[in-house]
């Protein structure tokens, strides 16, 4: 029988890559978004999979909406990628962030209990649950110490998943993903902002890149690889949580410098720091130990920071080129 995956929050970066990955594996894919009729699904279009999946509306923070979709679709696997995903925005929208992450996860877990407790559930967690790990590498047993409303919500969702797994025997697990990037990242995330602006500087369309705190350190991976891990987590015998990361941490300054270097530019001539991009509470450094994923899922990150930046720059330049050609064609009429 063909496996049927339900991806909640299909319109984002991970939803698009996961859709593509599961279609390649022969899955039937149904994706939800809060308002599917109004969504442009530009990420699904960019990957050429929009026509191959069914989309429908679901608000995961509304229990009735979740129940009706679960009854209709009868999925064999559920991937919850929905919810407010910007750490920065969570400081100004804490309630919406909490609701869209914690209540949504609870509704899906309760929906599984009510409709089909044999279905498998993947919950998108985040390295933000650990807060600052300093020089130490976080593993699956590291204590949570979140520093943002977003991190607090993700930590609560992880605990709910663990609880439902223990209490009711559900196949439910969380992927604790560290930062993962791609050309589908919106501009409000730092890697896309850096690469986009640096390319615009290279093309002569901009002169300055205004940044927040350049001292922060993160583990940056490649999003298309991370969705493979999500799928693998639902294929093992019993559900467990996994850290998904490269295991290498670099500073944001390194990221900026490498991007400008690849473009043959001197970053010091273009980059300024503006306090308005600093957060009320800043996670300065996180480090990851992803060895359990390698051991038990056979998954490890293939692309590291420099290779990721090279791919991002290549895609950004291709898109700018295409936009310029489109503009010229439009001007000609
Ligand atoms: P993050 O990603 O908060 O780690 O969450 P983001 O790219 O927004 O920020 C990374 C770090 O860069 C610093 N920073 C800036 N950030 C932005 N957006 N813009 C700036 O100009 C800027 N200057 C410095 C930030 O302060 C921050 O420390 C991402 C999201 O995908 C989450 O959903 C996910 O859970 C985590 O990664 C793992």
Boltz pocket constraint, residues with backbone or C-beta under 6 A from the ligand:
constraints:
  - pocket:
      binder: B
      contacts: [[A, 84], [A, 85], [A, 86], [A, 87], [A, 88], [A, 125], [A, 126], [A, 127], [A, 128], [A, 177], [A, 178], [A, 179], [A, 180], [A, 187], [A, 188], [A, 189], [A, 190], [A, 191], [A, 193], [A, 210], [A, 211], [A, 212], [A, 213], [A, 214], [A, 216], [A, 218], [A, 252], [A, 277], [A, 278], [A, 279], [A, 282], [A, 283]]
      max_distance: 6.0
